[in-house]
């Protein structure tokens, strides 16, 4: 099922219409027994429990979510290096995460529009702002991941859990360059 225009999401917001985002992926994965060890977090579930990821998305659609956030929180080359995995896994896992969200949307979203968001997360630990790279160091890495999300066909980019203004600016500039609508939190 093809998604509506990416800009239809923005149109809905401008009209002041209610848009319900999905809930936490990591918490749900842990509650369902999926492994989410550092540094991969939810990206490990893409490797070891992709069906669980898809089922969580399906549950969020049934609960009324208008936006499904693909499990791309830690699908960057930096994270793959830290985990001792080939850097090419970043692209594979990003694509897989978006595919799982689409599968859930297509299975459960009968008669309504569901947007797929790609998560663009802090490059380091989101609970340790002192570990965040500077804006100039973060910029090319966020640009690469934002392009990957856009090329995979996300409807919007959710820049989430940012803990420094500099990194949030780098991620926002990267998302803006893709011309895909984006949100920052």
WOHU-V642289 format. One record per helix or strand of 3 or more residues. SS is the DSSP state (H for helix, E for strand). FROM is the first residue (numbers start at 0). LEN is the number of residues. Records with the same first field share a line. If there is no record, write none. Layout:
BEGIN
SS: FROM-LEN ; FROM-LEN
END
This chain:
BEGIN
H: 5-9 ; 24-7 ; 41-7 ; 49-13 ; 76-6 ; 88-20 ; 128-3 ; 134-17 ; 164-14
E: 66-4 ; 114-7 ; 155-5 ; 181-3
END
